[in-house]
Amino acid sequence: LETTLTGCAVRVTGPRPVTAVVGGAVCRVTVDGRPAAWGAPVRVPAGAVLEAGPALHGLRAYLAFGGGLVPGPVLGSRSADLLSGLGPPVLRDGDALPLGAVVPGRGCPAAGPVPWPGAPTELVLPVHPGPRHDWFTSAALRTFTTAVYRVSERSNRIGLRTEGPALERARGGELPSEGMVLGAVQVPPDGRPVVFLNDHPTTGGYPVVGVVALSALAAAAQAVPGTPVRFVAA
């Protein structure tokens, strides 16, 4: 399960205990109100409540369970795509999710920390030239890789929106819709770069000035609004 900022609480309703891990954004973890480990496997007894509190550092926390979550798939996926409205419905208070069977020998370790990258205090994004970088002036391309932007509060799973200097176009008009990849940096009419994240659309009509290296996108997903952002030539 992925949560954004606020955290969540889940109750084990089956007859057996469950092994769980809370990672991603740093948060307070409790089992029936008692402190539990963050970033390491935790045993949650049957009937107990596991709570991941609001994010203290970072943006998105993750709750993983032994056996995995197995709601009914839609078009082969168990994830909800908020942009298209496809997939299982968004979770609400009181919803129940089934867990899969734990395969012997493939369960979580009994103890030990799980490595999680920390939330960035500054987001440095290596970027390759995009297919439409020639739609921008030379000055705009210099600005793109030298200016300091900030993460906008309008960001979401679709894209990390930025606040900062606008990128001036070298040509007008609009593109026919074309394919978009994960990490594409699209520039809408306001000139502020948008980095496409996991729920990005598969097509778009705004020019792509660059493409961020996939290895940098995990940090982008944890960058809170106001975090400084720098694009650097890869």
C-alpha positions as CSV (number, residue, x, y, z in Angstrom):
1,L,0.0,0.0,0.0
2,E,1.2,3.5,-0.8
3,T,0.2,6.5,1.4
4,T,0.9,10.1,0.8
5,L,1.8,12.3,3.8
6,T,-1.1,11.2,6.1
7,G,-0.3,7.5,6.7
8,C,-2.9,4.9,7.4
9,A,-3.9,2.1,9.9
10,V,-4.8,-1.5,9.0
11,R,-6.2,-4.4,11.1
12,V,-5.3,-8.0,10.6
13,T,-8.6,-9.8,10.5
14,G,-7.4,-13.3,9.6
15,P,-6.7,-16.1,12.1
16,R,-2.9,-15.9,11.8
17,P,-0.3,-13.2,12.5
18,V,1.1,-11.2,9.5
19,T,4.7,-10.0,8.8
20,A,4.7,-6.4,7.6
21,V,7.3,-3.7,6.7
22,V,6.7,0.0,6.7
23,G,9.2,1.9,4.5
24,G,9.6,4.9,2.2
25,A,8.9,8.1,4.0
26,V,10.0,8.0,7.6
27,C,7.1,7.8,9.9
28,R,6.1,6.6,13.4
29,V,5.0,2.9,13.3
30,T,2.9,1.3,16.0
31,V,1.2,-2.1,16.6
32,D,-1.8,-1.7,18.9
33,G,-0.4,1.6,20.0
34,R,3.0,0.2,20.9
35,P,6.1,1.5,19.0
36,A,7.4,-0.8,16.3
37,A,10.3,-0.7,13.9
38,W,10.3,1.4,10.8
39,G,12.1,-0.1,7.8
40,A,12.3,-3.6,9.2
41,P,9.9,-6.6,9.4
42,V,7.3,-6.4,12.1
43,R,5.1,-9.2,13.4
44,V,1.4,-8.1,13.6
45,P,-0.8,-10.5,15.6
46,A,-4.2,-11.5,14.5
47,G,-6.7,-8.8,15.4
48,A,-4.0,-6.2,16.0
49,V,-3.8,-2.7,14.3
50,L,-0.7,-1.7,12.4
51,E,-0.4,2.1,12.0
52,A,1.9,4.1,9.8
53,G,1.7,7.7,11.1
54,P,2.1,10.9,9.1
55,A,5.3,11.3,7.1
56,L,8.1,12.9,9.2
57,H,10.6,13.0,6.3
58,G,9.6,12.4,2.7
59,L,6.3,12.2,1.0
60,R,5.1,8.6,0.4
61,A,5.2,5.6,2.8
62,Y,4.8,2.0,1.8
63,L,3.2,-0.9,3.7
64,A,4.2,-4.4,2.5
65,F,2.8,-7.6,3.8
66,G,4.0,-11.2,3.8
67,G,2.2,-13.0,1.0
68,G,1.4,-9.7,-0.8
69,L,-1.9,-8.0,-1.3
70,V,-4.1,-9.8,-3.8
71,P,-7.3,-7.8,-4.6
72,G,-9.0,-8.8,-7.8
73,P,-7.0,-7.7,-10.9
74,V,-8.4,-5.3,-13.5
75,L,-6.8,-5.7,-17.0
76,G,-4.1,-7.8,-15.4
77,S,-3.1,-5.2,-12.7
78,R,-3.9,-4.8,-9.0
79,S,-3.0,-1.1,-8.9
80,A,-5.4,1.8,-9.3
81,D,-4.7,4.2,-12.1
82,L,-6.1,7.5,-10.9
83,L,-5.6,9.3,-14.2
84,S,-7.8,6.9,-16.2
85,G,-10.0,5.6,-13.4
86,L,-9.0,2.0,-14.2
87,G,-8.1,-0.7,-11.7
88,P,-9.4,-1.5,-8.2
89,P,-11.2,1.4,-6.5
90,V,-9.3,3.8,-4.3
91,L,-9.2,2.5,-0.7
92,R,-11.6,3.9,1.8
93,D,-12.2,3.4,5.6
94,G,-13.4,0.0,6.3
95,D,-12.3,-1.7,3.1
96,A,-10.9,-5.2,3.3
97,L,-7.9,-6.5,1.2
98,P,-7.0,-10.2,1.0
99,L,-3.4,-11.4,1.4
100,G,-1.7,-14.1,-0.6
101,A,-0.2,-17.2,0.9
102,V,3.4,-17.0,2.2
103,V,5.6,-19.3,0.2
104,P,7.9,-21.4,2.4
105,G,11.4,-20.1,2.2
106,R,10.4,-16.8,0.6
107,G,8.9,-15.0,3.6
108,C,10.3,-11.9,5.2
109,P,13.4,-12.3,7.3
110,A,12.8,-12.4,11.0
111,A,14.8,-9.3,11.7
112,G,17.1,-6.8,10.2
113,P,16.7,-3.4,8.6
114,V,15.6,-2.8,5.0
115,P,17.6,-0.2,3.0
116,W,15.5,2.8,2.1
117,P,16.9,6.0,0.5
118,G,16.4,9.2,2.5
119,A,14.1,12.0,1.4
120,P,16.1,14.5,-0.6
121,T,16.9,18.0,0.8
122,E,17.8,18.9,-2.7
123,L,16.7,17.0,-5.8
124,V,19.4,16.7,-8.5
125,L,18.0,15.1,-11.6
126,P,20.4,13.9,-14.4
127,V,18.7,14.7,-17.7
128,H,19.3,13.6,-21.3
129,P,18.2,15.9,-24.2
130,G,14.6,15.3,-25.1
131,P,13.2,14.7,-28.6
132,R,11.9,18.3,-28.8
133,H,14.8,20.2,-27.2
134,D,15.1,22.1,-30.4
135,W,11.7,23.7,-29.7
136,F,13.5,25.9,-27.1
137,T,15.9,28.8,-27.3
138,S,19.6,28.4,-26.5
139,A,19.0,30.6,-23.4
140,A,16.1,28.4,-22.3
141,L,18.3,25.3,-22.6
142,R,21.0,27.0,-20.4
143,T,18.4,28.0,-17.9
144,F,17.0,24.5,-17.8
145,T,20.4,23.0,-16.7
146,T,21.6,25.9,-14.5
147,A,18.5,27.4,-12.7
148,V,17.2,26.2,-9.3
149,Y,13.5,25.2,-9.4
150,R,11.3,24.0,-6.5
151,V,8.8,21.2,-6.2
152,S,5.3,22.6,-6.6
153,E,2.5,21.7,-4.2
154,R,0.5,20.8,-7.4
155,S,2.7,17.7,-8.0
156,N,1.2,14.2,-7.8
157,R,1.9,10.6,-9.0
158,I,1.3,11.8,-12.6
159,G,4.1,14.4,-12.6
160,L,6.4,16.4,-10.4
161,R,5.6,20.0,-11.3
162,T,8.1,22.7,-10.7
163,E,8.2,26.4,-9.8
164,G,10.9,28.6,-11.3
165,P,12.0,30.4,-14.4
166,A,9.9,29.7,-17.6
167,L,11.6,28.1,-20.6
168,E,11.2,30.2,-23.7
169,R,10.3,28.5,-26.9
170,A,12.1,28.9,-30.2
171,R,9.0,28.1,-32.2
172,G,5.3,28.4,-31.7
173,G,2.4,26.0,-32.4
174,E,1.6,22.7,-30.9
175,L,2.5,19.1,-31.5
176,P,0.2,16.3,-32.4
177,S,0.1,13.9,-29.4
178,E,3.1,11.6,-29.3
179,G,4.3,8.9,-27.0
180,M,5.6,9.8,-23.5
181,V,8.0,7.8,-21.4
182,L,8.6,7.6,-17.7
183,G,10.9,10.5,-16.7
184,A,10.0,12.7,-19.7
185,V,10.3,16.4,-18.9
186,Q,7.3,18.1,-20.6
187,V,7.0,21.8,-20.8
188,P,3.4,23.1,-20.8
189,P,2.4,26.6,-22.0
190,D,3.5,28.3,-18.7
191,G,7.1,27.2,-19.4
192,R,7.7,25.4,-16.1
193,P,9.1,21.8,-16.5
194,V,7.0,18.8,-15.4
195,V,8.7,15.5,-14.7
196,F,6.5,12.5,-15.6
197,L,6.3,9.9,-12.8
198,N,4.7,6.5,-12.5
199,D,1.1,7.5,-13.4
200,H,2.0,9.6,-16.4
201,P,-0.1,9.6,-19.5
202,T,1.2,7.5,-22.4
203,T,0.8,10.3,-24.9
204,G,1.0,14.1,-24.8
205,G,1.2,17.1,-27.0
206,Y,3.6,19.5,-25.1
207,P,7.2,19.4,-26.2
208,V,9.6,17.2,-24.2
209,V,12.8,19.2,-23.4
210,G,14.6,16.3,-21.7
211,V,14.3,12.8,-20.1
212,V,15.4,12.2,-16.5
213,A,17.4,9.1,-15.7
214,L,15.2,6.4,-14.3
215,S,17.6,6.0,-11.3
216,A,16.7,9.5,-10.1
217,L,13.0,9.0,-10.1
218,A,12.7,7.3,-6.7
219,A,14.1,10.4,-5.0
220,A,11.7,12.5,-7.1
221,A,8.8,10.5,-5.6
222,Q,9.8,11.5,-2.1
223,A,10.5,15.2,-2.7
224,V,8.1,17.3,-0.6
225,P,6.7,20.6,-2.0
226,G,9.3,23.4,-1.7
227,T,12.3,21.0,-2.2
228,P,15.0,22.7,-4.5
229,V,15.3,20.9,-7.9
230,R,18.3,21.1,-10.3
231,F,18.4,19.5,-13.7
232,V,22.0,18.6,-14.7
233,A,23.2,17.3,-18.1
234,A,23.6,13.5,-17.9
